[in-house]
Amino acid sequence: MFDSLTGGILPIVLIALIVGAASGTHRRLPIAILLAIAGAFAMSLVWFYLPSVLWPAEHNDLQGGWDLVAVAFWSLFAVPCALAALTTVRILRRRLRTG
């Protein structure tokens, strides 16, 4: 899952949905949107460096800017999913409040 660029999409999308839903509970919308976008980018970056933390001897080739390429690719999927989850949570909370 960590060895291919496309293998990380499904876990990242699932985590992005959680990040977006969690940021949807914030009261102020601009801060909630910022949290969802920043969380999606941060989660993609953490996903890239996770194998080098878990298995440091096997993953020593992190040079060359491939982390930025992987994060940009994964963020193409993560950011819209996080924003969709944020929007869904905000709509559901509004409907539950108004009855």
Phi and psi restraints in degrees (value plus and minus 20) as a CYANA .aco file:
   2 PHE   PHI    -102.8   -62.8
   2 PHE   PSI     -37.9     2.1
   3 ASP   PHI    -100.1   -60.1
   3 ASP   PSI     -41.3    -1.3
   4 SER   PHI    -136.7   -96.7
   4 SER   PSI     132.5   172.5
   5 LEU   PHI     -89.0   -49.0
   5 LEU   PSI     -60.8   -20.8
   6 THR   PHI    -100.1   -60.1
   6 THR   PSI     -36.4     3.6
   7 GLY   PHI     -90.6   -50.6
   7 GLY   PSI     -38.1     1.9
   8 GLY   PHI    -111.4   -71.4
   8 GLY   PSI     -22.0    18.0
   9 ILE   PHI     -87.9   -47.9
   9 ILE   PSI     -68.6   -28.6
  10 LEU   PHI     -81.1   -41.1
  10 LEU   PSI     -69.9   -29.9
  11 PRO   PHI     -82.7   -42.7
  11 PRO   PSI     -56.0   -16.0
  12 ILE   PHI     -88.2   -48.2
  12 ILE   PSI     -59.6   -19.6
  13 VAL   PHI     -84.9   -44.9
  13 VAL   PSI     -61.9   -21.9
  14 LEU   PHI     -84.0   -44.0
  14 LEU   PSI     -62.5   -22.5
  15 ILE   PHI     -88.7   -48.7
  15 ILE   PSI     -55.4   -15.4
  16 ALA   PHI     -84.5   -44.5
  16 ALA   PSI     -55.9   -15.9
  17 LEU   PHI     -83.6   -43.6
  17 LEU   PSI     -59.2   -19.2
  18 ILE   PHI     -87.3   -47.3
  18 ILE   PSI     -63.7   -23.7
  19 VAL   PHI     -82.7   -42.7
  19 VAL   PSI     -63.1   -23.1
  20 GLY   PHI     -85.3   -45.3
  20 GLY   PSI     -61.0   -21.0
  21 ALA   PHI     -86.6   -46.6
  21 ALA   PSI     -58.6   -18.6
  22 ALA   PHI     -87.7   -47.7
  22 ALA   PSI     -58.2   -18.2
  23 SER   PHI     -95.6   -55.6
  23 SER   PSI     -38.3     1.7
  24 GLY   PHI     -89.7   -49.7
  24 GLY   PSI     -34.6     5.4
  25 THR   PHI    -104.5   -64.5
  25 THR   PSI     -25.4    14.6
  26 HIS   PHI     -91.7   -51.7
  26 HIS   PSI     125.0   165.0
  27 ARG   PHI     -90.1   -50.1
  27 ARG   PSI     -62.3   -22.3
  28 ARG   PHI    -110.4   -70.4
  28 ARG   PSI     106.4   146.4
  29 LEU   PHI     -84.1   -44.1
  29 LEU   PSI     -64.6   -24.6
  30 PRO   PHI     -81.3   -41.3
  30 PRO   PSI     -57.8   -17.8
  31 ILE   PHI     -91.0   -51.0
  31 ILE   PSI     -56.6   -16.6
  32 ALA   PHI     -84.0   -44.0
  32 ALA   PSI     -61.5   -21.5
  33 ILE   PHI     -85.1   -45.1
  33 ILE   PSI     -63.4   -23.4
  34 LEU   PHI     -82.0   -42.0
  34 LEU   PSI     -62.0   -22.0
  35 LEU   PHI     -83.6   -43.6
  35 LEU   PSI     -59.6   -19.6
  36 ALA   PHI     -86.6   -46.6
  36 ALA   PSI     -64.1   -24.1
  37 ILE   PHI     -89.4   -49.4
  37 ILE   PSI     -67.2   -27.2
  38 ALA   PHI     -85.0   -45.0
  38 ALA   PSI     -57.3   -17.3
  39 GLY   PHI     -85.5   -45.5
  39 GLY   PSI     -57.7   -17.7
  40 ALA   PHI     -86.4   -46.4
  40 ALA   PSI     -62.7   -22.7
  41 PHE   PHI     -85.5   -45.5
  41 PHE   PSI     -65.5   -25.5
  42 ALA   PHI     -83.4   -43.4
  42 ALA   PSI     -59.7   -19.7
  43 MET   PHI     -85.7   -45.7
  43 MET   PSI     -57.8   -17.8
  44 SER   PHI     -85.6   -45.6
  44 SER   PSI     -59.6   -19.6
  45 LEU   PHI     -87.5   -47.5
  45 LEU   PSI     -61.4   -21.4
  46 VAL   PHI     -83.3   -43.3
  46 VAL   PSI     -58.6   -18.6
  47 TRP   PHI     -83.2   -43.2
  47 TRP   PSI     -54.5   -14.5
  48 PHE   PHI     -88.5   -48.5
  48 PHE   PSI     -62.2   -22.2
  49 TYR   PHI    -107.5   -67.5
  49 TYR   PSI     -26.9    13.1
  50 LEU   PHI     -79.8   -39.8
  50 LEU   PSI     -63.1   -23.1
  51 PRO   PHI     -82.9   -42.9
  51 PRO   PSI     -55.1   -15.1
  52 SER   PHI     -91.5   -51.5
  52 SER   PSI     -41.7    -1.7
  53 VAL   PHI    -101.2   -61.2
  53 VAL   PSI     -60.8   -20.8
  54 LEU   PHI     -95.0   -55.0
  54 LEU   PSI     -60.3   -20.3
  55 TRP   PHI    -149.7  -109.7
  55 TRP   PSI      58.7    98.7
  56 PRO   PHI     -85.6   -45.6
  56 PRO   PSI     -51.3   -11.3
  57 ALA   PHI     -93.5   -53.5
  57 ALA   PSI     -47.2    -7.2
  58 GLU   PHI    -108.4   -68.4
  58 GLU   PSI     -42.4    -2.4
  59 HIS   PHI    -140.6  -100.6
  59 HIS   PSI      57.2    97.2
  60 ASN   PHI    -124.8   -84.8
  60 ASN   PSI     -17.5    22.5
  61 ASP   PHI    -119.7   -79.7
  61 ASP   PSI      35.5    75.5
  62 LEU   PHI    -115.9   -75.9
  62 LEU   PSI      -6.0    34.0
  63 GLN   PHI    -107.8   -67.8
  63 GLN   PSI     141.8   181.8
  64 GLY   PHI      81.0   121.0
  64 GLY   PSI     -16.0    24.0
  65 GLY   PHI      61.8   101.8
  65 GLY   PSI      -9.2    30.8
  66 TRP   PHI     -89.0   -49.0
  66 TRP   PSI     -39.7     0.3
  67 ASP   PHI     -85.0   -45.0
  67 ASP   PSI     -58.8   -18.8
  68 LEU   PHI     -88.9   -48.9
  68 LEU   PSI     -56.6   -16.6
  69 VAL   PHI     -85.6   -45.6
  69 VAL   PSI     -66.0   -26.0
  70 ALA   PHI     -85.4   -45.4
  70 ALA   PSI     -62.9   -22.9
  71 VAL   PHI     -85.6   -45.6
  71 VAL   PSI     -59.7   -19.7
  72 ALA   PHI     -84.6   -44.6
  72 ALA   PSI     -61.3   -21.3
  73 PHE   PHI     -86.8   -46.8
  73 PHE   PSI     -67.5   -27.5
  74 TRP   PHI     -86.8   -46.8
  74 TRP   PSI     -52.6   -12.6
  75 SER   PHI     -90.3   -50.3
  75 SER   PSI     -43.3    -3.3
  76 LEU   PHI     -80.0   -40.0
  76 LEU   PSI     -48.6    -8.6
  77 PHE   PHI    -117.0   -77.0
  77 PHE   PSI     -56.0   -16.0
  78 ALA   PHI     -92.7   -52.7
  78 ALA   PSI     -63.3   -23.3
  79 VAL   PHI     -84.5   -44.5
  79 VAL   PSI     -68.7   -28.7
  80 PRO   PHI     -82.4   -42.4
  80 PRO   PSI     -55.7   -15.7
  81 CYS   PHI     -87.0   -47.0
  81 CYS   PSI     -60.9   -20.9
  82 ALA   PHI     -84.9   -44.9
  82 ALA   PSI     -61.6   -21.6
  83 LEU   PHI     -89.5   -49.5
  83 LEU   PSI     -54.3   -14.3
  84 ALA   PHI     -86.7   -46.7
  84 ALA   PSI     -61.0   -21.0
  85 ALA   PHI     -86.1   -46.1
  85 ALA   PSI     -60.4   -20.4
  86 LEU   PHI     -80.5   -40.5
  86 LEU   PSI     -66.2   -26.2
  87 THR   PHI     -84.0   -44.0
  87 THR   PSI     -62.6   -22.6
  88 THR   PHI     -82.7   -42.7
  88 THR   PSI     -64.7   -24.7
  89 VAL   PHI     -85.1   -45.1
  89 VAL   PSI     -60.7   -20.7
  90 ARG   PHI     -85.1   -45.1
  90 ARG   PSI     -60.5   -20.5
  91 ILE   PHI     -86.9   -46.9
  91 ILE   PSI     -64.4   -24.4
  92 LEU   PHI     -83.4   -43.4
  92 LEU   PSI     -60.3   -20.3
  93 ARG   PHI     -85.8   -45.8
  93 ARG   PSI     -58.2   -18.2
  94 ARG   PHI     -86.7   -46.7
  94 ARG   PSI     -61.4   -21.4
  95 ARG   PHI     -88.6   -48.6
  95 ARG   PSI     -56.0   -16.0
  96 LEU   PHI     -88.7   -48.7
  96 LEU   PSI     -53.6   -13.6
  97 ARG   PHI     -91.3   -51.3
  97 ARG   PSI     -59.7   -19.7
  98 THR   PHI    -104.1   -64.1
  98 THR   PSI     -33.3     6.7
